[in-house]
Amino acid sequence: MKHREPVLKKLDSIESNLSKLNFSLNQGNRDGAFELINAIREQLDQIKGYIENEPIVGNEMNSIN
């Protein structure tokens, strides 16, 4: 996977943002929580883009999990 490092960094960032989201929700900060949710969605979209740009290996095409 050629985008391994960026994907791992984005996943670490999502994990961090989820911790921040938990804190914001516990503090009752709705605006901050919505901002974090939007940031997480953007990061997920970036990860999806990285994965979509990866070449499909023959054994992946028919795998159903």
Residue pairs with C-beta under 8 A, 6 or more apart in sequence:
1 7
1 54
2 54
3 50
3 51
3 53
3 54
6 46
6 50
7 47
7 50
7 51
10 43
10 46
10 47
10 50
11 47
13 43
14 40
14 43
14 44
17 36
17 39
17 40
17 43
18 40
20 32
20 36
21 33
21 36
21 37
21 40
24 32
24 33
24 36
25 33
